[in-house]
C-alpha cells in the first residue's frame, strides 16, 4: 500500500496546488526510472492503459511516451530493442 502511494496520485492530493500536484506527478516518473526500459513492462503498461481508456469511453488519446529513448528497451534476456 505504501509503494502504491508513491506511484499513484491519491484522492487526498486533490487539495494540492497546481505546482504541488505537477511536482508530485513528476516524482512518480522519477521513481519508476528503469521500469520504462523493460520491454515487457512497457508493453503491459501500455496495454492496461489503453484498456482502461477504452473502458472509460475515451475516444481520443495522445500518447507522450518515448519508447526508444537513449537507453532503449530491454527484455529479461538482455536483448536490446532500438
Secondary structure, 3 states (H helix, E strand, C coil): CHHHHHHCCCHHHHHCCHHHHHHHHHHHHHHHHHHHHEHHHHHHHHHHHHHHHHHCCCCCCCCCCCCCCCCCEECCCCCEEC
